[in-house]
Amino acid sequence: MRSYGVIGDAHLGFKAYGSDRRTQEVIDTFEVAVDLLAHCPVVLIAGDLFDDSTCPNLVKKALIAIKEKHADQKWLVLGGNHDSTKTYSSVSALDVFGEVHNVSIVN
C-alpha cells in the first residue's frame, strides 16, 4: 500500500511580530512535518506554502535545503490565497520554487 502525506498552510515567510526568530520557527516546524512524512513517496502541500507571493532569502534557502534532504520525495504544491499566481499578477515564490527538482505546482 502506498502512503501519501498532507501538509496544509505552512505559511513560510510568516512575518508576525517582524521577527526573524518567528520566521525560523515556522521553517523548523515545516521541516519537522516533512521529516515525519519521510516514508511517504508523495506529499501534498495543500495551499499557502508561502505566506506571500514573495519570500525572504532565508526562507528560500531553508526550503531548498529541506527539499534536497528529501530529494526522492515528490511534492505536489497547491497554490493558496496567499501565494498563488491566480491571486497575484506577477510571478510568485511558488513559480520560482516549482523549478526545483521533483516539485509540481498547481495554481
C-alpha positions as CSV (number, residue, x, y, z in Angstrom):
1,M,0.0,0.0,0.0
2,R,1.3,3.4,-1.0
3,S,1.3,6.2,1.6
4,Y,0.7,9.9,0.9
5,G,1.4,12.8,3.2
6,V,-0.6,16.1,3.5
7,I,0.6,19.4,4.9
8,G,-1.6,22.4,4.8
9,D,-1.0,26.1,5.3
10,A,2.7,26.2,6.1
11,H,2.9,30.0,5.5
12,L,6.7,30.0,5.2
13,G,7.9,33.6,5.5
14,F,5.3,34.5,8.0
15,K,6.1,38.0,9.2
16,A,4.3,38.1,12.5
17,Y,5.9,40.4,15.0
18,G,8.5,41.4,12.5
19,S,10.7,38.7,14.0
20,D,13.3,36.6,12.2
21,R,13.1,34.2,15.1
22,R,9.4,33.6,14.4
23,T,10.1,33.1,10.7
24,Q,12.7,30.5,11.7
25,E,10.3,28.7,14.0
26,V,7.8,28.4,11.1
27,I,10.5,26.9,8.9
28,D,11.6,24.5,11.7
29,T,8.0,23.3,12.2
30,F,7.6,22.7,8.4
31,E,10.9,20.7,8.4
32,V,9.7,18.5,11.3
33,A,6.4,17.9,9.4
34,V,8.3,16.8,6.2
35,D,10.7,14.7,8.3
36,L,7.7,12.9,9.8
37,L,6.4,12.2,6.3
38,A,9.8,10.9,5.0
39,H,8.3,7.4,4.5
40,C,5.7,8.9,2.0
41,P,6.8,9.0,-1.6
42,V,4.3,11.8,-2.3
43,V,3.5,14.8,-0.1
44,L,0.6,17.1,-1.0
45,I,1.1,20.7,0.3
46,A,-2.5,21.9,0.3
47,G,-2.3,25.6,-0.1
48,D,-0.2,28.5,1.2
49,L,3.3,27.0,1.2
50,F,4.4,30.7,1.4
51,D,2.8,33.5,3.4
52,D,3.1,35.9,0.5
53,S,3.9,35.9,-3.2
54,T,7.5,36.9,-2.3
55,C,9.6,35.5,0.5
56,P,12.9,36.3,2.2
57,N,16.1,34.6,1.0
58,L,16.3,32.9,4.4
59,V,13.1,31.1,3.6
60,K,14.1,30.2,0.0
61,K,17.4,28.7,1.2
62,A,15.8,26.7,4.0
63,L,13.1,25.3,1.8
64,I,15.6,24.2,-0.9
65,A,17.7,22.5,1.8
66,I,14.6,20.7,3.1
67,K,13.7,19.6,-0.4
68,E,17.2,18.4,-1.1
69,K,17.2,16.4,2.2
70,H,14.1,14.6,0.8
71,A,15.1,14.6,-2.9
72,D,13.3,11.3,-3.7
73,Q,10.0,12.6,-2.4
74,K,7.6,14.2,-4.8
75,W,5.9,17.3,-3.6
76,L,2.6,18.4,-5.2
77,V,2.0,22.0,-4.1
78,L,-1.4,23.7,-4.5
79,G,-1.4,27.5,-4.6
80,G,-3.4,29.1,-1.9
81,N,-4.9,32.6,-1.4
82,H,-1.6,33.9,0.0
83,D,0.9,32.6,-2.6
84,S,-0.9,31.6,-5.8
85,T,-0.2,33.3,-9.2
86,K,-4.0,33.3,-9.5
87,T,-4.0,35.9,-6.7
88,Y,-1.1,38.0,-7.9
89,S,-0.5,39.4,-11.3
90,S,3.3,38.8,-11.2
91,V,5.4,35.7,-10.7
92,S,5.1,34.4,-7.2
93,A,7.6,32.5,-5.0
94,L,5.6,29.4,-5.9
95,D,6.5,29.7,-9.5
96,V,10.2,30.0,-8.7
97,F,10.1,27.1,-6.3
98,G,8.4,25.0,-8.9
99,E,11.6,24.9,-10.9
100,V,13.2,22.7,-8.2
101,H,13.5,19.0,-8.9
102,N,10.5,16.8,-8.1
103,V,8.1,19.6,-7.2
104,S,4.8,20.2,-9.1
105,I,2.9,23.4,-8.7
106,V,-0.8,23.5,-9.3
107,N,-2.4,27.0,-9.3
